[in-house]
């Protein structure tokens, strides 16, 4: 797969609370978002559309820990699964002619019945295909869609994603599971230290993918800028390279709004732009076969990301907030 940039958005920006979740979009915001998507895809890259909402729709300041869960029929404030499907059907219609768009259904569902994750996922897939879109769909699991816990229960009474999501049906037969992975002590990606054994922490998930003939996309991972983390990230990327069950990855994070955020590889200002990027990521974007044959220019992603390609000979995926 050529370069991928994940463009993360909030549904509340795309569909303001005053109009509700559905097919009525904030056209001004959508136009700006589409401009960013087009900038990437017109240069040969892939743009992952990613509602960054944890299967919630409400005041974004309540997320990710609280808020009304989409499809929760016991919550009168919650948007319905049908509304979510309508939202995705509208987006799919608007991007149906762009083959370089990847449709990421939802960022990091968590603390909800895994069966509801399945229902929301399936409704969105059906709506996307009914709209005529045939692009790759990224399907999340429960438990913040963690690759390291795919086979485990991630909340009280929740079934593992591996036990429930085998029921996913894609009429277009073009989906991959969307997975995230962090390496600090609580796997939150909020600490500099890497204490989780990798890539052993995704070995069982890789086996599950292989046994079920599935593929996955590691759409979010990051680690501190130190020798232990460099080794951890290097070992993880080497694992992905040698296991075709993983079709691509995007590193968290980039974009000028992050400033000196400790996981940012944003050129010039990102805390890792002169460490993790040249020492670990760049060698792998040159060697990772699914991410070769790139065409992204070095002129940058408009005002969102300067010099996104960094004069790459290979390719790189970056997570961006817009």
Residue pairs with C-beta under 8 A, 6 or more apart in sequence:
1 46
1 247
1 248
1 290
1 291
1 315
2 44
2 45
2 46
2 291
2 292
2 293
2 294
2 295
2 296
2 315
3 40
3 44
3 45
3 46
3 291
3 294
3 296
3 308
3 309
3 312
3 315
3 316
3 317
4 45
4 46
4 47
4 48
4 102
4 248
4 249
4 250
4 291
4 315
4 317
5 40
5 45
5 46
5 47
5 48
5 250
5 301
5 305
5 308
5 317
5 318
5 319
5 320
6 47
6 48
6 50
6 104
6 219
6 220
6 250
6 317
6 318
6 319
6 320
7 33
7 36
7 37
7 40
7 47
7 48
7 49
7 50
7 304
7 320
7 322
8 50
8 51
8 52
8 107
8 319
8 320
8 321
8 322
9 33
9 49
9 50
9 51
9 52
9 322
10 51
10 52
10 53
10 60
11 21
11 51
11 53
11 57
11 87
12 53
12 57
12 58
12 59
12 60
13 26
13 29
14 25
14 26
14 29
14 30
14 33
14 51
14 87
14 91
15 21
15 22
15 24
15 25
15 26
15 57
15 87
16 26
17 58
17 59
20 79
20 83
21 57
21 70
21 79
21 83
21 84
21 86
21 87
22 83
22 86
22 87
22 90
23 86
23 87
23 89
23 90
25 90
30 94
32 322
33 322
34 94
35 302
36 47
36 301
36 302
36 304
36 320
36 322
37 47
37 49
37 95
37 98
37 101
38 98
39 301
39 302
40 46
40 47
40 100
40 296
40 301
40 308
41 47
41 98
41 100
41 101
43 295
43 296
43 297
44 100
44 294
44 295
44 296
45 100
45 294
45 295
45 296
45 315
46 100
46 101
46 102
47 100
47 101
47 102
48 102
48 103
48 104
48 138
48 219
48 250
48 317
49 91
49 95
49 101
49 102
49 103
49 104
50 104
50 106
50 107
50 219
51 104
51 105
51 106
51 107
52 107
52 321
53 60
53 63
53 106
53 107
54 63
54 64
54 67
54 106
54 107
54 108
54 109
54 110
54 144
55 69
55 70
55 71
55 106
55 109
55 110
55 112
55 116
55 117
55 120
56 62
56 63
56 64
56 67
56 68
56 69
56 70
57 67
57 68
57 70
57 78
57 79
57 84
58 67
58 68
58 77
59 67
64 108
64 110
68 75
68 77
68 78
68 79
69 75
69 78
69 112
69 116
70 78
70 79
70 80
70 81
70 83
70 84
70 120
71 78
71 79
71 80
71 81
71 84
71 116
71 119
71 120
72 78
72 112
72 116
73 80
81 119
81 120
81 123
82 123
84 120
84 123
84 124
85 123
85 124
85 126
85 127
86 127
88 103
88 105
88 124
88 127
88 128
89 127
89 128
89 130
89 131
90 131
91 103
92 103
92 127
92 128
92 131
92 132
92 133
93 131
93 132
93 133
95 101
95 103
95 133
95 135
96 131
96 132
96 133
98 135
99 135
101 135
102 135
102 136
102 137
102 138
102 217
103 128
103 133
103 135
103 136
103 137
103 138
104 137
104 138
104 140
104 178
104 219
105 120
105 121
105 124
105 125
105 137
105 138
105 139
105 140
105 178
106 120
106 121
106 124
106 140
107 140
107 145
107 220
108 140
108 144
108 145
108 180
109 117
109 120
109 140
109 141
109 142
109 143
109 144
109 145
110 142
110 143
110 144
110 154
110 155
111 154
111 155
111 158
112 142
112 155
112 158
113 157
113 158
113 159
114 141
114 142
114 158
114 159
114 160
114 161
114 163
114 164
114 165
115 159
115 164
117 140
117 141
117 142
117 161
117 164
117 165
118 164
118 165
118 167
118 168
121 139
121 140
121 165
121 168
122 167
122 168
122 169
125 137
125 139
125 168
125 169
125 170
125 171
125 175
126 171
128 137
129 170
129 171
129 172
133 172
134 172
134 174
135 174
136 174
136 175
136 176
137 170
137 172
137 174
137 175
137 176
138 175
138 176
138 177
138 178
138 217
138 219
139 165
139 168
139 175
139 176
139 177
139 178
140 177
140 178
141 150
141 161
141 162
141 165
141 177
141 178
141 179
142 154
142 155
142 158
142 160
142 161
142 164
143 149
143 150
143 152
143 154
143 155
143 158
143 161
144 154
144 180
145 161
145 178
145 179
145 180
146 154
146 179
146 180
146 181
146 187
147 179
147 180
147 181
147 201
147 202
147 205
147 216
147 218
148 181
148 187
148 196
148 201
148 202
148 205
149 160
149 187
150 160
150 161
150 162
150 177
150 179
150 204
150 205
150 208
151 160
151 161
151 162
151 204
151 205
151 208
152 160
153 159
153 160
154 160
154 161
162 205
162 208
165 177
166 212
168 175
176 214
176 215
176 216
176 217
176 247
177 209
177 214
177 215
177 216
177 217
178 216
178 217
178 219
179 205
179 216
179 217
179 218
179 219
180 218
180 219
180 220
180 221
181 187
181 198
181 201
181 202
181 218
181 220
181 221
181 236
182 188
182 189
182 196
182 221
182 222
182 223
183 194
183 195
183 196
183 198
183 201
183 221
183 223
183 229
183 232
183 233
183 236
184 190
184 191
184 192
184 193
184 194
184 195
184 196
184 223
184 224
185 191
185 193
185 195
185 196
187 196
189 221
189 222
189 223
189 252
189 263
191 224
192 224
192 225
192 226
192 229
192 262
193 224
193 226
193 228
193 229
194 223
194 224
194 226
194 228
194 229
194 231
194 232
196 232
198 232
198 235
198 236
198 239
199 235
199 236
199 238
199 239
202 236
202 239
205 216
206 239
206 243
206 245
206 246
208 214
209 215
209 216
209 245
209 246
210 243
210 245
214 245
215 244
215 245
215 246
215 247
216 245
216 246
216 247
217 246
217 247
217 248
217 249
217 250
218 240
218 246
218 248
218 249
218 250
219 249
219 250
219 317
219 319
220 250
220 252
220 319
221 233
221 236
221 249
221 251
221 252
222 251
222 252
222 253
222 263
223 229
223 230
223 232
223 233
223 263
223 276
224 262
224 263
225 262
225 271
225 272
225 275
225 276
229 276
230 276
230 279
230 280
233 276
233 280
233 281
234 280
234 284
237 249
237 280
237 281
237 284
237 288
238 284
240 246
240 249
240 288
241 284
241 287
241 288
241 289
244 290
247 290
248 290
248 291
248 317
249 288
249 291
249 317
250 317
250 318
250 319
251 265
251 281
251 316
251 317
251 318
251 319
252 263
252 319
253 261
253 263
253 264
253 265
253 318
253 319
253 320
253 321
254 264
254 265
254 266
254 270
254 305
254 308
254 318
254 319
254 320
255 264
255 266
255 304
255 305
255 318
255 320
255 321
255 322
256 266
256 269
256 303
256 304
256 305
256 306
257 321
258 264
258 266
258 269
258 270
258 321
259 269
260 269
260 270
260 271
261 270
261 271
262 271
262 272
263 271
263 272
264 270
264 271
264 272
264 273
265 272
265 273
265 276
265 277
265 281
265 318
266 273
266 305
266 306
267 273
267 306
267 307
267 310
268 306
270 277
277 310
281 316
282 310
282 312
282 314
282 316
284 314
285 291
285 312
285 314
285 315
285 316
286 312
286 313
286 314
287 314
288 314
288 315
291 314
291 315
291 316
291 317
292 314
292 315
294 309
294 312
294 314
294 315
296 308
296 309
296 312
296 315
297 309
298 307
298 309
298 310
298 311
298 312
299 307
300 306
300 307
300 308
301 308
301 320
304 320
304 322
305 318
305 320
308 316
308 318
309 316
310 316
